[in-house]
């Protein structure tokens, strides 16, 4: 969810939503769609337990609301949803209020097990072997720092937390590469590298706060580095390349106005990274730029422009770009669908704060 709103959630209510159909915002018990398409995470207002998941049918151009609730006899998720992940037909909803991970069938949306609740402020996850690794902010200290952040280790068979790994403060994005974990410590300027053969770790020092990763077609790992609410100067904000053979940083590309979330998406070829930029608050102007990984250059013009963009995703099967418009988290948002040239193909009304996309 939007990092500005995440941070403010210490004291105030923040982003989220129950995703509406394009015509009717009520649940209504519609027929549950069981086909390929796009799942959208609707975070839900912080602390109000109204997060939900919706399904967008690309072929028909329709949205089904509350597919998990409808598939489970009206049982709400009952949380703020931070992110979504899928592995071998299992969907994982990482929820940070209340703190838990829910498990559901990607095919029919039915719950598969009781949620894992022995976890503190979970954020994002990845899978390596028979384990899932989940970034956890841990509890806030009295002065609003994150001194007890960690990586939760989940057994994928039992779906229980079985261990924890050390990391830096405020771990956000995480990715598994060659039996190593790369963890973006967003409350500092480092990436933690964990060697899964012995759980040893080291840190890569960066110049700004790392957020999220993308692996390009040549095998270079890129991580967005943001200003983290103005703490780091603009000339340090952008994309940082990491060499996963030497675990060292390579080239840096400045991305003016990169959002504090460091939101990104990458196409199927690994040649184009889509990046969200934003004007400083309280301005609402946002844009999506394309970074060419072959030439290490940023497009001179925005591919898509609008207001209150909050999340992006790319469907590599159909070559379609998805953009979430949070509408300032003050009312109904929407999602927009574009082709690779930025041509608008569709849009659908949502509730508060659409954010993540998962393609199945």
C-alpha positions in Angstrom: 0.0 0.0 0.0 1.1 3.6 -0.5 4.1 4.2 1.7 2.9 7.7 2.6 -0.3 6.2 3.9 1.5 3.3 5.5 3.6 5.6 7.5 0.7 7.8 8.5 -1.2 4.7 9.6 0.8 5.0 12.8 -1.7 7.6 13.8 -4.4 7.8 11.1 -6.6 5.6 8.9 -5.1 4.8 5.5 -5.7 3.0 2.2 -7.7 0.1 1.2 -10.8 -1.1 -0.4 -13.6 -3.5 -1.2 -13.5 -3.8 -4.9 -16.8 -3.1 -6.7 -18.3 -4.4 -9.9 -18.4 -1.9 -12.6 -22.1 -1.4 -12.1 -22.8 -2.4 -8.5 -20.7 -1.8 -5.4 -22.5 -4.4 -3.3 -21.3 -8.0 -2.9 -24.6 -9.5 -4.1 -23.3 -13.1 -4.3 -22.5 -12.9 -8.0 -21.3 -16.0 -9.9 -17.7 -16.6 -8.9 -15.4 -16.4 -12.0 -13.0 -19.4 -12.3 -10.8 -18.6 -15.3 -7.6 -16.8 -16.2 -7.5 -13.1 -15.7 -6.5 -10.5 -13.1 -6.9 -10.5 -9.4 -6.8 -7.1 -7.7 -5.9 -6.5 -4.1 -8.1 -4.0 -2.4 -6.3 -3.1 0.8 -9.2 -2.0 3.0 -9.2 0.9 5.4 -6.5 0.5 8.0 -7.7 -1.3 11.1 -11.3 -1.7 9.8 -10.9 -5.2 8.4 -12.6 -4.6 5.0 -9.9 -5.7 2.6 -11.0 -7.7 -0.3 -10.0 -9.3 -3.6 -11.6 -8.8 -7.0 -11.4 -10.4 -10.4 -11.1 -8.6 -13.7 -11.9 -10.5 -16.8 -9.7 -9.1 -19.5 -11.5 -10.8 -22.4 -15.0 -9.6 -21.4 -14.0 -6.4 -19.6 -16.0 -7.0 -16.4 -15.2 -7.0 -12.7 -16.5 -9.3 -10.0 -16.5 -8.0 -6.5 -15.5 -9.8 -3.3 -14.6 -13.1 -5.0 -13.0 -14.6 -1.9 -15.9 -13.6 0.4 -18.4 -15.0 -2.1 -16.5 -18.3 -2.4 -16.4 -18.8 1.3 -20.1 -18.3 2.4 -19.7 -14.6 3.1 -16.6 -15.0 5.3 -14.7 -11.7 5.2 -10.9 -11.6 5.0 -11.1 -9.2 8.0 -7.9 -7.4 7.5 -6.0 -4.7 5.7 -4.2 -6.5 2.8 -0.7 -5.4 2.0 0.3 -7.7 -0.9 -0.6 -10.9 -2.8 1.5 -13.8 -4.0 0.8 -17.1 -5.8 2.7 -20.4 -5.8 1.6 -23.7 -7.3 -2.1 -22.8 -7.3 -2.1 -21.3 -3.8 -2.8 -17.6 -3.3 -1.2 -15.8 -0.3 -2.7 -12.7 1.1 -0.2 -10.9 3.3 -2.2 -8.7 5.8 -0.8 -6.2 8.2 -3.9 -5.3 10.1 -4.7 -7.7 11.5 -1.3 -9.4 11.2 -1.7 -12.6 9.3 -1.3 -14.6 6.1 -4.4 -16.0 4.5 -4.3 -19.0 2.0 -6.8 -19.5 -0.8 -7.2 -21.5 -4.0 -6.2 -19.4 -7.1 -8.7 -21.5 -9.1 -11.9 -21.1 -7.0 -10.9 -18.7 -4.2 -11.8 -21.0 -1.4 -9.7 -20.8 1.8 -7.2 -23.7 2.0 -6.1 -23.5 5.6 -6.4 -21.5 8.8 -4.5 -18.2 8.5 -1.0 -17.9 10.0 -1.2 -15.3 12.7 2.2 -15.6 14.5 3.7 -12.7 12.5 4.2 -8.9 13.1 3.4 -6.3 10.4 4.1 -8.6 7.4 4.7 -6.9 4.0 5.8 -8.9 1.0 6.9 -12.5 0.3 8.8 -14.8 -2.0 9.3 -18.5 -2.2 12.5 -20.6 -2.4 12.3 -24.4 -2.3 9.7 -25.5 0.2 9.7 -22.3 2.2 8.2 -18.8 2.0 10.1 -15.8 3.2 8.0 -12.8 4.4 9.3 -9.4 5.2 8.1 -8.2 8.5 8.4 -4.7 9.9 7.9 -6.0 13.5 6.6 -3.7 16.2 7.0 0.0 16.3 9.2 1.4 19.0 8.1 4.3 21.3 9.8 6.7 18.9 8.3 5.2 15.8 11.4 3.3 14.6 11.5 -0.3 13.5 14.2 -1.9 15.6 12.9 -5.5 15.5 12.3 -6.1 11.8 12.8 -9.6 10.6 12.1 -12.2 7.8 9.5 -14.8 8.8 10.2 -18.3 7.4 7.1 -20.3 6.6 6.9 -24.0 5.8 4.8 -24.2 2.7 3.5 -27.7 3.6 2.3 -26.9 7.2 1.8 -23.2 6.4 3.3 -22.4 9.8 6.1 -19.9 10.7 9.0 -22.1 11.7 12.0 -19.7 11.9 13.1 -16.1 11.4 16.1 -14.4 9.7 17.8 -11.1 10.4 17.5 -8.1 8.1 17.7 -4.3 8.3 15.0 -1.9 9.4 11.6 -1.8 7.6 12.1 -4.7 5.1 9.8 -4.2 2.1 10.4 -5.9 -1.2 12.0 -9.4 -1.3 13.2 -11.7 -4.1 14.9 -15.0 -4.3 17.8 -15.4 -6.8 20.2 -18.4 -7.0 19.5 -19.6 -3.5 19.9 -16.2 -2.0 17.4 -13.7 -0.7 17.6 -10.0 -1.5 15.7 -7.8 1.0 15.0 -4.1 0.6 15.5 -2.4 4.0 13.3 0.6 3.3 14.0 2.4 6.6 17.7 2.5 5.9 19.9 2.5 2.7 20.8 -1.1 2.5 19.9 -4.4 0.8 20.3 -7.5 2.9 21.6 -10.6 1.1 20.9 -13.9 2.8 22.7 -17.1 1.6 20.1 -19.8 2.1 22.7 -22.5 2.2 23.7 -21.4 5.7 21.5 -18.4 6.5 24.6 -16.1 6.6 23.9 -12.5 5.6 25.7 -9.4 4.4 24.5 -5.9 3.4 24.9 -3.9 0.2 25.1 -0.2 0.9 23.1 2.1 -1.3 22.6 5.8 -1.5 18.8 6.0 -0.8 16.1 3.8 0.6 15.4 0.6 -1.4 11.9 -0.5 -2.1 11.1 -3.2 -4.7 13.0 -5.5 -7.1 12.8 -6.5 -10.8 15.1 -9.0 -12.7 15.7 -7.9 -16.3 16.2 -10.2 -19.3 20.0 -10.1 -19.0 20.0 -11.3 -15.3 20.6 -7.9 -13.7 18.6 -7.3 -10.5 17.2 -3.8 -10.3 15.9 -2.2 -7.1 14.1 1.1 -6.8 15.6 3.6 -4.3 13.4 6.4 -3.1 13.7 9.6 -1.1 11.8 8.0 1.8 9.7 11.2 2.5 12.5 13.6 1.5 15.2 12.1 3.7 17.4 11.4 0.7 18.2 14.0 -2.0 16.5 13.7 -5.4 19.8 13.0 -7.2 20.0 9.7 -5.3 16.5 8.6 -6.2 16.0 6.0 -9.1 17.0 2.5 -10.1 20.0 0.8 -8.7 21.5 -2.3 -10.5 22.8 -5.1 -8.4 25.2 -7.8 -9.6 23.9 -11.0 -8.0 27.2 -12.8 -8.7 29.3 -10.5 -6.7 26.5 -9.0 -4.5 27.7 -5.5 -5.3 26.0 -2.5 -6.8 26.5 -1.6 -10.5 25.0 1.3 -12.5 22.6 3.8 -11.1 19.9 5.6 -13.1 18.3 8.7 -11.7 14.4 8.6 -11.9 13.1 12.1 -11.2 10.1 12.1 -8.9 10.1 8.3 -8.3 7.3 7.6 -5.9 8.3 6.9 -2.2 6.7 3.5 -2.7 9.2 2.7 -5.4 6.4 1.0 -7.3 7.4 -0.9 -10.5 6.4 -3.6 -12.9 8.3 -5.4 -15.7 7.3 -6.9 -19.0 7.7 -10.6 -19.9 10.9 -10.0 -21.9 12.5 -8.2 -19.0 13.4 -5.3 -21.4 11.0 -2.7 -20.0 10.5 -1.6 -16.4 7.4 0.5 -15.7 7.9 3.1 -12.9 5.5 5.3 -11.0 6.5 8.9 -10.4 4.6 11.5 -8.3 4.7 15.1 -7.5 5.4 15.9 -3.8 2.3 15.9 -1.5 -0.2 17.6 -1.6 0.0 17.6 -5.4 -1.9 14.7 -7.0 -0.2 14.5 -10.4 1.3 11.1 -11.2 2.9 9.4 -14.3 4.2 6.1 -15.5 7.6 6.1 -17.2 9.3 3.2 -19.1 12.9 2.3 -18.4 14.7 0.4 -21.2 17.0 -2.2 -19.6 18.9 -2.8 -22.8 20.1 0.8 -23.1 19.8 1.8 -19.4 17.7 4.8 -20.5 14.5 6.3 -19.2 11.8 7.4 -21.7 11.8 11.2 -22.2 8.0 11.3 -22.0 5.5 9.7 -19.7 3.7 6.7 -21.1 0.6 7.4 -19.0 -0.4 10.5 -17.0 -3.1 11.0 -14.4 -3.8 11.7 -10.8 -3.4 9.6 -7.6 -1.8 6.6 -9.3 -1.1 4.2 -6.5 0.0 0.9 -8.1 1.0 -0.7 -11.4 1.2 -4.2 -12.8 2.0 -5.8 -16.2 0.3 -8.8 -17.6 3.1 -10.5 -19.6 0.6 -12.9 -21.2 -1.4 -10.2 -22.9 1.1 -7.3 -22.9 -1.3 -5.0 -21.0 -0.3 -2.4 -18.4 -2.5 -2.0 -15.3 -2.6 1.2 -13.3 -4.4 1.7 -10.0 -5.9 5.1 -9.1 -6.4 5.5 -5.4 -8.3 8.8 -5.8 -6.5 10.1 -2.7 -7.9 7.3 -0.5 -11.0 9.5 0.1 -13.5 7.6 -1.9 -13.9 5.2 -4.8 -10.8 4.5 -6.9 -10.4 2.8 -10.2 -8.2 0.7 -12.3 -7.1 1.5 -15.9 -5.9 -0.8 -18.6 -3.4 0.2 -21.3 -1.5 -1.3 -24.2 2.3 -1.0 -24.4 1.9 2.2 -26.3 -0.1 3.8 -23.6 -3.4 3.6 -25.4 -6.3 3.3 -22.9 -8.2 0.1 -23.3 -10.6 0.0 -20.3 -11.2 1.4 -16.8 -13.3 0.1 -13.9 -14.6 1.8 -10.8 -13.3 0.4 -7.5 -13.6 1.3 -3.8 -10.9 2.9 -1.7 -7.3 2.4 -2.7 -6.8 -0.4 -5.4 -3.1 -1.3 -5.3 -1.8 -4.8 -6.3 -2.4 -7.0 -9.3 -1.9 -10.7 -9.7 -2.2 -12.4 -13.1 -3.5 -16.0 -13.3 
